[in-house]
Amino acid sequence: MSLLDYFRSSAKPTANIAKERLQIIVAHERKQRHGPDYLPQLKQDILEVIRRYVSISEDQVSVQLEQKEDDLSVLELNVALPEERSA
């Protein structure tokens, strides 16, 4: 094994990695585009209500709408609340 072969074998197929990442981004964008128009406002409203009681940032709230069947939609809400401090 020559020294040049050692460096050639460690080269990663960056084109394939970039393609996979792009496919993930495109799939995520398509999912966002097909969501209802009220979803971002719903997230803001929920965030405002939670902030009345707990200090949280916007990235701690996730709202997603999933179409299960023709007549069934599931609204998923995830809120990462801060840990409770003992007195």
PyMOL Python script that loads the backbone (N, CA, C, O; Angstrom):
from pymol import cmd

cmd.read_pdbstr("""\
ATOM      1  N   MET A   1       0.848  -1.178   0.000  1.00  0.00           N
ATOM      2  CA  MET A   1       0.000   0.000   0.000  1.00  0.00           C
ATOM      3  C   MET A   1       0.886   1.232   0.000  1.00  0.00           C
ATOM      4  O   MET A   1       1.735   1.410   0.874  1.00  0.00           O
ATOM      5  N   SER A   2       0.677   2.057  -0.975  1.00  0.00           N
ATOM      6  CA  SER A   2       1.487   3.260  -1.063  1.00  0.00           C
ATOM      7  C   SER A   2       0.851   4.374  -0.237  1.00  0.00           C
ATOM      8  O   SER A   2      -0.292   4.269   0.208  1.00  0.00           O
ATOM      9  N   LEU A   3       1.595   5.404  -0.052  1.00  0.00           N
ATOM     10  CA  LEU A   3       1.127   6.550   0.722  1.00  0.00           C
ATOM     11  C   LEU A   3      -0.049   7.247   0.017  1.00  0.00           C
ATOM     12  O   LEU A   3      -0.968   7.724   0.683  1.00  0.00           O
ATOM     13  N   LEU A   4      -0.028   7.307  -1.298  1.00  0.00           N
ATOM     14  CA  LEU A   4      -1.121   7.932  -2.041  1.00  0.00           C
ATOM     15  C   LEU A   4      -2.418   7.137  -1.924  1.00  0.00           C
ATOM     16  O   LEU A   4      -3.497   7.725  -1.850  1.00  0.00           O
ATOM     17  N   ASP A   5      -2.327   5.816  -1.906  1.00  0.00           N
ATOM     18  CA  ASP A   5      -3.521   4.989  -1.743  1.00  0.00           C
ATOM     19  C   ASP A   5      -4.184   5.235  -0.394  1.00  0.00           C
ATOM     20  O   ASP A   5      -5.409   5.178  -0.285  1.00  0.00           O
ATOM     21  N   TYR A   6      -3.404   5.501   0.608  1.00  0.00           N
ATOM     22  CA  TYR A   6      -3.937   5.767   1.941  1.00  0.00           C
ATOM     23  C   TYR A   6      -4.815   7.025   1.925  1.00  0.00           C
ATOM     24  O   TYR A   6      -5.901   7.026   2.504  1.00  0.00           O
ATOM     25  N   PHE A   7      -4.363   8.069   1.281  1.00  0.00           N
ATOM     26  CA  PHE A   7      -5.126   9.304   1.240  1.00  0.00           C
ATOM     27  C   PHE A   7      -6.341   9.206   0.314  1.00  0.00           C
ATOM     28  O   PHE A   7      -7.360   9.845   0.577  1.00  0.00           O
ATOM     29  N   ARG A   8      -6.259   8.438  -0.737  1.00  0.00           N
ATOM     30  CA  ARG A   8      -7.383   8.271  -1.649  1.00  0.00           C
ATOM     31  C   ARG A   8      -8.519   7.488  -1.008  1.00  0.00           C
ATOM     32  O   ARG A   8      -9.686   7.776  -1.271  1.00  0.00           O
ATOM     33  N   SER A   9      -8.208   6.522  -0.186  1.00  0.00           N
ATOM     34  CA  SER A   9      -9.244   5.685   0.414  1.00  0.00           C
ATOM     35  C   SER A   9     -10.039   6.439   1.478  1.00  0.00           C
ATOM     36  O   SER A   9     -11.170   6.058   1.782  1.00  0.00           O
ATOM     37  N   SER A  10      -9.476   7.486   2.040  1.00  0.00           N
ATOM     38  CA  SER A  10     -10.184   8.206   3.086  1.00  0.00           C
ATOM     39  C   SER A  10     -11.106   9.291   2.535  1.00  0.00           C
ATOM     40  O   SER A  10     -11.822   9.939   3.299  1.00  0.00           O
ATOM     41  N   ALA A  11     -11.096   9.495   1.222  1.00  0.00           N
ATOM     42  CA  ALA A  11     -11.958  10.511   0.631  1.00  0.00           C
ATOM     43  C   ALA A  11     -13.416  10.072   0.737  1.00  0.00           C
ATOM     44  O   ALA A  11     -13.752   8.940   0.390  1.00  0.00           O
ATOM     45  N   LYS A  12     -14.271  10.957   1.210  1.00  0.00           N
ATOM     46  CA  LYS A  12     -15.685  10.640   1.373  1.00  0.00           C
ATOM     47  C   LYS A  12     -16.439  11.061   0.113  1.00  0.00           C
ATOM     48  O   LYS A  12     -16.075  12.046  -0.530  1.00  0.00           O
ATOM     49  N   PRO A  13     -17.468  10.329  -0.233  1.00  0.00           N
ATOM     50  CA  PRO A  13     -18.270  10.707  -1.402  1.00  0.00           C
ATOM     51  C   PRO A  13     -19.156  11.910  -1.056  1.00  0.00           C
ATOM     52  O   PRO A  13     -20.339  11.753  -0.757  1.00  0.00           O
ATOM     53  N   THR A  14     -18.580  13.088  -1.100  1.00  0.00           N
ATOM     54  CA  THR A  14     -19.295  14.284  -0.668  1.00  0.00           C
ATOM     55  C   THR A  14     -20.509  14.578  -1.532  1.00  0.00           C
ATOM     56  O   THR A  14     -21.478  15.161  -1.045  1.00  0.00           O
ATOM     57  N   ALA A  15     -20.483  14.199  -2.775  1.00  0.00           N
ATOM     58  CA  ALA A  15     -21.646  14.439  -3.637  1.00  0.00           C
ATOM     59  C   ALA A  15     -22.849  13.643  -3.129  1.00  0.00           C
ATOM     60  O   ALA A  15     -23.967  14.158  -3.119  1.00  0.00           O
ATOM     61  N   ASN A  16     -22.636  12.407  -2.711  1.00  0.00           N
ATOM     62  CA  ASN A  16     -23.728  11.588  -2.191  1.00  0.00           C
ATOM     63  C   ASN A  16     -24.259  12.140  -0.872  1.00  0.00           C
ATOM     64  O   ASN A  16     -25.468  12.144  -0.641  1.00  0.00           O
ATOM     65  N   ILE A  17     -23.374  12.599  -0.019  1.00  0.00           N
ATOM     66  CA  ILE A  17     -23.783  13.174   1.261  1.00  0.00           C
ATOM     67  C   ILE A  17     -24.587  14.449   1.017  1.00  0.00           C
ATOM     68  O   ILE A  17     -25.621  14.657   1.652  1.00  0.00           O
ATOM     69  N   ALA A  18     -24.135  15.283   0.124  1.00  0.00           N
ATOM     70  CA  ALA A  18     -24.840  16.523  -0.197  1.00  0.00           C
ATOM     71  C   ALA A  18     -26.217  16.222  -0.796  1.00  0.00           C
ATOM     72  O   ALA A  18     -27.192  16.910  -0.492  1.00  0.00           O
ATOM     73  N   LYS A  19     -26.294  15.211  -1.631  1.00  0.00           N
ATOM     74  CA  LYS A  19     -27.567  14.830  -2.240  1.00  0.00           C
ATOM     75  C   LYS A  19     -28.561  14.354  -1.184  1.00  0.00           C
ATOM     76  O   LYS A  19     -29.735  14.720  -1.230  1.00  0.00           O
ATOM     77  N   GLU A  20     -28.103  13.548  -0.242  1.00  0.00           N
ATOM     78  CA  GLU A  20     -28.975  13.067   0.828  1.00  0.00           C
ATOM     79  C   GLU A  20     -29.473  14.217   1.695  1.00  0.00           C
ATOM     80  O   GLU A  20     -30.649  14.263   2.054  1.00  0.00           O
ATOM     81  N   ARG A  21     -28.590  15.135   2.027  1.00  0.00           N
ATOM     82  CA  ARG A  21     -28.993  16.290   2.837  1.00  0.00           C
ATOM     83  C   ARG A  21     -30.004  17.159   2.102  1.00  0.00           C
ATOM     84  O   ARG A  21     -30.962  17.647   2.702  1.00  0.00           O
ATOM     85  N   LEU A  22     -29.794  17.350   0.823  1.00  0.00           N
ATOM     86  CA  LEU A  22     -30.723  18.146   0.025  1.00  0.00           C
ATOM     87  C   LEU A  22     -32.093  17.474  -0.043  1.00  0.00           C
ATOM     88  O   LEU A  22     -33.116  18.156   0.012  1.00  0.00           O
ATOM     89  N   GLN A  23     -32.123  16.160  -0.161  1.00  0.00           N
ATOM     90  CA  GLN A  23     -33.386  15.443  -0.197  1.00  0.00           C
ATOM     91  C   GLN A  23     -34.146  15.604   1.112  1.00  0.00           C
ATOM     92  O   GLN A  23     -35.370  15.730   1.106  1.00  0.00           O
ATOM     93  N   ILE A  24     -33.437  15.603   2.225  1.00  0.00           N
ATOM     94  CA  ILE A  24     -34.067  15.799   3.532  1.00  0.00           C
ATOM     95  C   ILE A  24     -34.655  17.204   3.628  1.00  0.00           C
ATOM     96  O   ILE A  24     -35.778  17.379   4.103  1.00  0.00           O
ATOM     97  N   ILE A  25     -33.905  18.192   3.183  1.00  0.00           N
ATOM     98  CA  ILE A  25     -34.378  19.582   3.233  1.00  0.00           C
ATOM     99  C   ILE A  25     -35.600  19.767   2.347  1.00  0.00           C
ATOM    100  O   ILE A  25     -36.567  20.409   2.756  1.00  0.00           O
ATOM    101  N   VAL A  26     -35.571  19.214   1.145  1.00  0.00           N
ATOM    102  CA  VAL A  26     -36.700  19.350   0.216  1.00  0.00           C
ATOM    103  C   VAL A  26     -37.942  18.664   0.785  1.00  0.00           C
ATOM    104  O   VAL A  26     -39.043  19.204   0.681  1.00  0.00           O
ATOM    105  N   ALA A  27     -37.782  17.494   1.380  1.00  0.00           N
ATOM    106  CA  ALA A  27     -38.919  16.789   1.975  1.00  0.00           C
ATOM    107  C   ALA A  27     -39.510  17.597   3.126  1.00  0.00           C
ATOM    108  O   ALA A  27     -40.730  17.649   3.284  1.00  0.00           O
ATOM    109  N   HIS A  28     -38.664  18.219   3.921  1.00  0.00           N
ATOM    110  CA  HIS A  28     -39.132  19.038   5.039  1.00  0.00           C
ATOM    111  C   HIS A  28     -39.901  20.260   4.528  1.00  0.00           C
ATOM    112  O   HIS A  28     -40.952  20.605   5.069  1.00  0.00           O
ATOM    113  N   GLU A  29     -39.380  20.909   3.496  1.00  0.00           N
ATOM    114  CA  GLU A  29     -40.039  22.085   2.925  1.00  0.00           C
ATOM    115  C   GLU A  29     -41.387  21.722   2.313  1.00  0.00           C
ATOM    116  O   GLU A  29     -42.347  22.479   2.450  1.00  0.00           O
ATOM    117  N   ARG A  30     -41.473  20.586   1.648  1.00  0.00           N
ATOM    118  CA  ARG A  30     -42.745  20.151   1.064  1.00  0.00           C
ATOM    119  C   ARG A  30     -43.784  19.909   2.153  1.00  0.00           C
ATOM    120  O   ARG A  30     -44.957  20.245   1.994  1.00  0.00           O
ATOM    121  N   LYS A  31     -43.345  19.332   3.244  1.00  0.00           N
ATOM    122  CA  LYS A  31     -44.249  19.065   4.352  1.00  0.00           C
ATOM    123  C   LYS A  31     -44.772  20.377   4.930  1.00  0.00           C
ATOM    124  O   LYS A  31     -45.956  20.487   5.247  1.00  0.00           O
ATOM    125  N   GLN A  32     -43.902  21.365   5.069  1.00  0.00           N
ATOM    126  CA  GLN A  32     -44.296  22.666   5.600  1.00  0.00           C
ATOM    127  C   GLN A  32     -45.266  23.377   4.656  1.00  0.00           C
ATOM    128  O   GLN A  32     -46.210  24.021   5.115  1.00  0.00           O
ATOM    129  N   ARG A  33     -45.048  23.271   3.365  1.00  0.00           N
ATOM    130  CA  ARG A  33     -45.843  23.987   2.374  1.00  0.00           C
ATOM    131  C   ARG A  33     -47.287  23.504   2.334  1.00  0.00           C
ATOM    132  O   ARG A  33     -48.194  24.293   2.066  1.00  0.00           O
ATOM    133  N   HIS A  34     -47.514  22.216   2.600  1.00  0.00           N
ATOM    134  CA  HIS A  34     -48.853  21.655   2.511  1.00  0.00           C
ATOM    135  C   HIS A  34     -49.643  21.810   3.804  1.00  0.00           C
ATOM    136  O   HIS A  34     -50.780  21.346   3.887  1.00  0.00           O
ATOM    137  N   GLY A  35     -49.069  22.446   4.802  1.00  0.00           N
ATOM    138  CA  GLY A  35     -49.767  22.668   6.055  1.00  0.00           C
ATOM    139  C   GLY A  35     -50.753  23.811   5.937  1.00  0.00           C
ATOM    140  O   GLY A  35     -50.652  24.630   5.023  1.00  0.00           O
ATOM    141  N   PRO A  36     -51.709  23.874   6.856  1.00  0.00           N
ATOM    142  CA  PRO A  36     -52.694  24.964   6.809  1.00  0.00           C
ATOM    143  C   PRO A  36     -52.067  26.304   7.144  1.00  0.00           C
ATOM    144  O   PRO A  36     -51.028  26.373   7.801  1.00  0.00           O
ATOM    145  N   ASP A  37     -52.712  27.369   6.683  1.00  0.00           N
ATOM    146  CA  ASP A  37     -52.187  28.719   6.880  1.00  0.00           C
ATOM    147  C   ASP A  37     -52.228  29.166   8.334  1.00  0.00           C
ATOM    148  O   ASP A  37     -51.436  30.017   8.739  1.00  0.00           O
ATOM    149  N   TYR A  38     -53.129  28.611   9.116  1.00  0.00           N
ATOM    150  CA  TYR A  38     -53.281  29.053  10.498  1.00  0.00           C
ATOM    151  C   TYR A  38     -52.258  28.444  11.459  1.00  0.00           C
ATOM    152  O   TYR A  38     -52.186  28.866  12.613  1.00  0.00           O
ATOM    153  N   LEU A  39     -51.479  27.480  11.021  1.00  0.00           N
ATOM    154  CA  LEU A  39     -50.563  26.784  11.920  1.00  0.00           C
ATOM    155  C   LEU A  39     -49.516  27.701  12.557  1.00  0.00           C
ATOM    156  O   LEU A  39     -49.304  27.586  13.764  1.00  0.00           O
ATOM    157  N   PRO A  40     -48.849  28.601  11.830  1.00  0.00           N
ATOM    158  CA  PRO A  40     -47.885  29.494  12.494  1.00  0.00           C
ATOM    159  C   PRO A  40     -48.536  30.407  13.532  1.00  0.00           C
ATOM    160  O   PRO A  40     -47.953  30.654  14.588  1.00  0.00           O
ATOM    161  N   GLN A  41     -49.732  30.910  13.244  1.00  0.00           N
ATOM    162  CA  GLN A  41     -50.423  31.762  14.221  1.00  0.00           C
ATOM    163  C   GLN A  41     -50.861  30.954  15.432  1.00  0.00           C
ATOM    164  O   GLN A  41     -50.820  31.451  16.558  1.00  0.00           O
ATOM    165  N   LEU A  42     -51.279  29.720  15.211  1.00  0.00           N
ATOM    166  CA  LEU A  42     -51.659  28.846  16.315  1.00  0.00           C
ATOM    167  C   LEU A  42     -50.472  28.629  17.244  1.00  0.00           C
ATOM    168  O   LEU A  42     -50.617  28.665  18.466  1.00  0.00           O
ATOM    169  N   LYS A  43     -49.302  28.406  16.661  1.00  0.00           N
ATOM    170  CA  LYS A  43     -48.095  28.223  17.465  1.00  0.00           C
ATOM    171  C   LYS A  43     -47.806  29.475  18.295  1.00  0.00           C
ATOM    172  O   LYS A  43     -47.461  29.364  19.472  1.00  0.00           O
ATOM    173  N   GLN A  44     -47.940  30.655  17.705  1.00  0.00           N
ATOM    174  CA  GLN A  44     -47.698  31.901  18.435  1.00  0.00           C
ATOM    175  C   GLN A  44     -48.702  32.085  19.570  1.00  0.00           C
ATOM    176  O   GLN A  44     -48.327  32.509  20.663  1.00  0.00           O
ATOM    177  N   ASP A  45     -49.956  31.775  19.325  1.00  0.00           N
ATOM    178  CA  ASP A  45     -50.977  31.899  20.363  1.00  0.00           C
ATOM    179  C   ASP A  45     -50.705  30.958  21.533  1.00  0.00           C
ATOM    180  O   ASP A  45     -50.825  31.346  22.695  1.00  0.00           O
ATOM    181  N   ILE A  46     -50.341  29.731  21.218  1.00  0.00           N
ATOM    182  CA  ILE A  46     -50.017  28.758  22.266  1.00  0.00           C
ATOM    183  C   ILE A  46     -48.804  29.221  23.054  1.00  0.00           C
ATOM    184  O   ILE A  46     -48.775  29.099  24.279  1.00  0.00           O
ATOM    185  N   LEU A  47     -47.812  29.744  22.369  1.00  0.00           N
ATOM    186  CA  LEU A  47     -46.603  30.239  23.024  1.00  0.00           C
ATOM    187  C   LEU A  47     -46.933  31.390  23.977  1.00  0.00           C
ATOM    188  O   LEU A  47     -46.399  31.442  25.085  1.00  0.00           O
ATOM    189  N   GLU A  48     -47.797  32.304  23.565  1.00  0.00           N
ATOM    190  CA  GLU A  48     -48.182  33.423  24.427  1.00  0.00           C
ATOM    191  C   GLU A  48     -48.901  32.950  25.690  1.00  0.00           C
ATOM    192  O   GLU A  48     -48.664  33.478  26.776  1.00  0.00           O
ATOM    193  N   VAL A  49     -49.770  31.962  25.549  1.00  0.00           N
ATOM    194  CA  VAL A  49     -50.488  31.438  26.717  1.00  0.00           C
ATOM    195  C   VAL A  49     -49.522  30.766  27.683  1.00  0.00           C
ATOM    196  O   VAL A  49     -49.620  30.970  28.893  1.00  0.00           O
ATOM    197  N   ILE A  50     -48.603  29.980  27.174  1.00  0.00           N
ATOM    198  CA  ILE A  50     -47.646  29.290  28.037  1.00  0.00           C
ATOM    199  C   ILE A  50     -46.732  30.289  28.732  1.00  0.00           C
ATOM    200  O   ILE A  50     -46.354  30.089  29.887  1.00  0.00           O
ATOM    201  N   ARG A  51     -46.375  31.360  28.036  1.00  0.00           N
ATOM    202  CA  ARG A  51     -45.491  32.375  28.621  1.00  0.00           C
ATOM    203  C   ARG A  51     -46.134  33.123  29.784  1.00  0.00           C
ATOM    204  O   ARG A  51     -45.429  33.764  30.563  1.00  0.00           O
ATOM    205  N   ARG A  52     -47.444  33.055  29.916  1.00  0.00           N
ATOM    206  CA  ARG A  52     -48.101  33.653  31.078  1.00  0.00           C
ATOM    207  C   ARG A  52     -47.694  32.958  32.365  1.00  0.00           C
ATOM    208  O   ARG A  52     -47.725  33.553  33.442  1.00  0.00           O
ATOM    209  N   TYR A  53     -47.310  31.683  32.245  1.00  0.00           N
ATOM    210  CA  TYR A  53     -47.008  30.880  33.415  1.00  0.00           C
ATOM    211  C   TYR A  53     -45.537  30.483  33.528  1.00  0.00           C
ATOM    212  O   TYR A  53     -45.008  30.341  34.631  1.00  0.00           O
ATOM    213  N   VAL A  54     -44.881  30.305  32.375  1.00  0.00           N
ATOM    214  CA  VAL A  54     -43.509  29.804  32.351  1.00  0.00           C
ATOM    215  C   VAL A  54     -42.724  30.565  31.295  1.00  0.00           C
ATOM    216  O   VAL A  54     -43.249  30.889  30.230  1.00  0.00           O
ATOM    217  N   SER A  55     -41.473  30.846  31.596  1.00  0.00           N
ATOM    218  CA  SER A  55     -40.615  31.514  30.623  1.00  0.00           C
ATOM    219  C   SER A  55     -40.006  30.468  29.680  1.00  0.00           C
ATOM    220  O   SER A  55     -39.175  29.656  30.088  1.00  0.00           O
ATOM    221  N   ILE A  56     -40.436  30.504  28.406  1.00  0.00           N
ATOM    222  CA  ILE A  56     -39.903  29.576  27.404  1.00  0.00           C
ATOM    223  C   ILE A  56     -39.625  30.340  26.116  1.00  0.00           C
ATOM    224  O   ILE A  56     -40.166  31.422  25.886  1.00  0.00           O
ATOM    225  N   SER A  57     -38.779  29.760  25.289  1.00  0.00           N
ATOM    226  CA  SER A  57     -38.469  30.376  23.995  1.00  0.00           C
ATOM    227  C   SER A  57     -39.300  29.705  22.897  1.00  0.00           C
ATOM    228  O   SER A  57     -39.915  28.659  23.106  1.00  0.00           O
ATOM    229  N   GLU A  58     -39.297  30.330  21.740  1.00  0.00           N
ATOM    230  CA  GLU A  58     -40.109  29.837  20.632  1.00  0.00           C
ATOM    231  C   GLU A  58     -39.672  28.457  20.148  1.00  0.00           C
ATOM    232  O   GLU A  58     -40.503  27.670  19.696  1.00  0.00           O
ATOM    233  N   ASP A  59     -38.396  28.161  20.235  1.00  0.00           N
ATOM    234  CA  ASP A  59     -37.921  26.864  19.749  1.00  0.00           C
ATOM    235  C   ASP A  59     -38.280  25.714  20.686  1.00  0.00           C
ATOM    236  O   ASP A  59     -38.017  24.556  20.363  1.00  0.00           O
ATOM    237  N   GLN A  60     -38.872  26.011  21.834  1.00  0.00           N
ATOM    238  CA  GLN A  60     -39.300  24.964  22.760  1.00  0.00           C
ATOM    239  C   GLN A  60     -40.725  24.492  22.490  1.00  0.00           C
ATOM    240  O   GLN A  60     -41.220  23.592  23.167  1.00  0.00           O
ATOM    241  N   VAL A  61     -41.386  25.099  21.500  1.00  0.00           N
ATOM    242  CA  VAL A  61     -42.746  24.718  21.138  1.00  0.00           C
ATOM    243  C   VAL A  61     -42.752  24.239  19.694  1.00  0.00           C
ATOM    244  O   VAL A  61     -42.260  24.924  18.797  1.00  0.00           O
ATOM    245  N   SER A  62     -43.309  23.064  19.484  1.00  0.00           N
ATOM    246  CA  SER A  62     -43.408  22.497  18.141  1.00  0.00           C
ATOM    247  C   SER A  62     -44.859  22.124  17.879  1.00  0.00           C
ATOM    248  O   SER A  62     -45.469  21.399  18.664  1.00  0.00           O
ATOM    249  N   VAL A  63     -45.416  22.622  16.768  1.00  0.00           N
ATOM    250  CA  VAL A  63     -46.786  22.314  16.378  1.00  0.00           C
ATOM    251  C   VAL A  63     -46.744  21.703  14.984  1.00  0.00           C
ATOM    252  O   VAL A  63     -46.178  22.284  14.057  1.00  0.00           O
ATOM    253  N   GLN A  64     -47.351  20.516  14.843  1.00  0.00           N
ATOM    254  CA  GLN A  64     -47.378  19.843  13.548  1.00  0.00           C
ATOM    255  C   GLN A  64     -48.769  19.283  13.297  1.00  0.00           C
ATOM    256  O   GLN A  64     -49.444  18.812  14.212  1.00  0.00           O
ATOM    257  N   LEU A  65     -49.177  19.344  12.052  1.00  0.00           N
ATOM    258  CA  LEU A  65     -50.452  18.775  11.644  1.00  0.00           C
ATOM    259  C   LEU A  65     -50.166  17.625  10.694  1.00  0.00           C
ATOM    260  O   LEU A  65     -49.466  17.792   9.696  1.00  0.00           O
ATOM    261  N   GLU A  66     -50.709  16.463  11.009  1.00  0.00           N
ATOM    262  CA  GLU A  66     -50.446  15.274  10.200  1.00  0.00           C
ATOM    263  C   GLU A  66     -51.757  14.739   9.641  1.00  0.00           C
ATOM    264  O   GLU A  66     -52.718  14.535  10.383  1.00  0.00           O
ATOM    265  N   GLN A  67     -51.794  14.516   8.340  1.00  0.00           N
ATOM    266  CA  GLN A  67     -52.972  13.955   7.686  1.00  0.00           C
ATOM    267  C   GLN A  67     -52.859  12.435   7.734  1.00  0.00           C
ATOM    268  O   GLN A  67     -51.978  11.862   7.093  1.00  0.00           O
ATOM    269  N   LYS A  68     -53.723  11.787   8.473  1.00  0.00           N
ATOM    270  CA  LYS A  68     -53.701  10.324   8.587  1.00  0.00           C
ATOM    271  C   LYS A  68     -54.480   9.679   7.445  1.00  0.00           C
ATOM    272  O   LYS A  68     -53.972   8.792   6.759  1.00  0.00           O
ATOM    273  N   GLU A  69     -55.694  10.123   7.251  1.00  0.00           N
ATOM    274  CA  GLU A  69     -56.551   9.596   6.193  1.00  0.00           C
ATOM    275  C   GLU A  69     -57.272  10.766   5.557  1.00  0.00           C
ATOM    276  O   GLU A  69     -56.989  11.920   5.878  1.00  0.00           O
ATOM    277  N   ASP A  70     -58.193  10.484   4.664  1.00  0.00           N
ATOM    278  CA  ASP A  70     -58.908  11.559   3.981  1.00  0.00           C
ATOM    279  C   ASP A  70     -59.658  12.468   4.940  1.00  0.00           C
ATOM    280  O   ASP A  70     -59.680  13.683   4.744  1.00  0.00           O
ATOM    281  N   ASP A  71     -60.266  11.911   5.960  1.00  0.00           N
ATOM    282  CA  ASP A  71     -61.084  12.701   6.868  1.00  0.00           C
ATOM    283  C   ASP A  71     -60.510  12.795   8.279  1.00  0.00           C
ATOM    284  O   ASP A  71     -61.223  13.189   9.203  1.00  0.00           O
ATOM    285  N   LEU A  72     -59.236  12.443   8.466  1.00  0.00           N
ATOM    286  CA  LEU A  72     -58.642  12.440   9.799  1.00  0.00           C
ATOM    287  C   LEU A  72     -57.343  13.236   9.801  1.00  0.00           C
ATOM    288  O   LEU A  72     -56.426  12.953   9.030  1.00  0.00           O
ATOM    289  N   SER A  73     -57.278  14.233  10.675  1.00  0.00           N
ATOM    290  CA  SER A  73     -56.074  15.030  10.855  1.00  0.00           C
ATOM    291  C   SER A  73     -55.671  14.957  12.323  1.00  0.00           C
ATOM    292  O   SER A  73     -56.526  14.940  13.208  1.00  0.00           O
ATOM    293  N   VAL A  74     -54.368  14.914  12.575  1.00  0.00           N
ATOM    294  CA  VAL A  74     -53.859  14.859  13.944  1.00  0.00           C
ATOM    295  C   VAL A  74     -52.976  16.075  14.170  1.00  0.00           C
ATOM    296  O   VAL A  74     -52.010  16.304  13.442  1.00  0.00           O
ATOM    297  N   LEU A  75     -53.322  16.850  15.190  1.00  0.00           N
ATOM    298  CA  LEU A  75     -52.531  18.009  15.579  1.00  0.00           C
ATOM    299  C   LEU A  75     -51.623  17.582  16.719  1.00  0.00           C
ATOM    300  O   LEU A  75     -52.090  17.158  17.776  1.00  0.00           O
ATOM    301  N   GLU A  76     -50.315  17.700  16.494  1.00  0.00           N
ATOM    302  CA  GLU A  76     -49.332  17.292  17.508  1.00  0.00           C
ATOM    303  C   GLU A  76     -48.668  18.540  18.070  1.00  0.00           C
ATOM    304  O   GLU A  76     -48.150  19.371  17.325  1.00  0.00           O
ATOM    305  N   LEU A  77     -48.689  18.660  19.385  1.00  0.00           N
ATOM    306  CA  LEU A  77     -48.103  19.799  20.078  1.00  0.00           C
ATOM    307  C   LEU A  77     -47.079  19.285  21.072  1.00  0.00           C
ATOM    308  O   LEU A  77     -47.406  18.494  21.956  1.00  0.00           O
ATOM    309  N   ASN A  78     -45.836  19.736  20.927  1.00  0.00           N
ATOM    310  CA  ASN A  78     -44.763  19.368  21.853  1.00  0.00           C
ATOM    311  C   ASN A  78     -44.220  20.630  22.493  1.00  0.00           C
ATOM    312  O   ASN A  78     -43.837  21.572  21.801  1.00  0.00           O
ATOM    313  N   VAL A  79     -44.189  20.646  23.816  1.00  0.00           N
ATOM    314  CA  VAL A  79     -43.688  21.781  24.567  1.00  0.00           C
ATOM    315  C   VAL A  79     -42.620  21.280  25.525  1.00  0.00           C
ATOM    316  O   VAL A  79     -42.875  20.415  26.363  1.00  0.00           O
ATOM    317  N   ALA A  80     -41.424  21.835  25.393  1.00  0.00           N
ATOM    318  CA  ALA A  80     -40.332  21.482  26.314  1.00  0.00           C
ATOM    319  C   ALA A  80     -40.334  22.502  27.444  1.00  0.00           C
ATOM    320  O   ALA A  80     -39.847  23.622  27.290  1.00  0.00           O
ATOM    321  N   LEU A  81     -40.884  22.098  28.573  1.00  0.00           N
ATOM    322  CA  LEU A  81     -40.965  22.989  29.721  1.00  0.00           C
ATOM    323  C   LEU A  81     -39.668  22.926  30.522  1.00  0.00           C
ATOM    324  O   LEU A  81     -39.017  21.882  30.573  1.00  0.00           O
ATOM    325  N   PRO A  82     -39.292  24.041  31.147  1.00  0.00           N
ATOM    326  CA  PRO A  82     -38.092  24.026  31.977  1.00  0.00           C
ATOM    327  C   PRO A  82     -38.313  23.165  33.220  1.00  0.00           C
ATOM    328  O   PRO A  82     -39.444  22.985  33.673  1.00  0.00           O
ATOM    329  N   GLU A  83     -37.233  22.647  33.752  1.00  0.00           N
ATOM    330  CA  GLU A  83     -37.345  21.823  34.947  1.00  0.00           C
ATOM    331  C   GLU A  83     -37.782  22.669  36.130  1.00  0.00           C
ATOM    332  O   GLU A  83     -37.414  23.837  36.253  1.00  0.00           O
ATOM    333  N   GLU A  84     -38.568  22.058  36.990  1.00  0.00           N
ATOM    334  CA  GLU A  84     -39.077  22.781  38.141  1.00  0.00           C
ATOM    335  C   GLU A  84     -37.984  22.880  39.196  1.00  0.00           C
ATOM    336  O   GLU A  84     -37.335  21.891  39.536  1.00  0.00           O
ATOM    337  N   ARG A  85     -37.795  24.084  39.701  1.00  0.00           N
ATOM    338  CA  ARG A  85     -36.776  24.301  40.737  1.00  0.00           C
ATOM    339  C   ARG A  85     -37.405  24.083  42.107  1.00  0.00           C
ATOM    340  O   ARG A  85     -38.528  24.516  42.366  1.00  0.00           O
ATOM    341  N   SER A  86     -36.668  23.410  42.972  1.00  0.00           N
ATOM    342  CA  SER A  86     -37.194  23.193  44.332  1.00  0.00           C
ATOM    343  C   SER A  86     -36.885  24.409  45.198  1.00  0.00           C
ATOM    344  O   SER A  86     -35.838  25.040  45.056  1.00  0.00           O
ATOM    345  N   ALA A  87     -37.802  24.721  46.084  1.00  0.00           N
ATOM    346  CA  ALA A  87     -37.694  25.924  46.921  1.00  0.00           C
ATOM    347  C   ALA A  87     -36.727  25.774  48.045  1.00  0.00           C
ATOM    348  O   ALA A  87     -36.538  26.706  48.826  1.00  0.00           O
TER     349      ALA A  87
END
""", "prot")
cmd.dss("prot")
cmd.show_as("cartoon", "prot")
cmd.util.cbc("prot")
cmd.orient("prot")
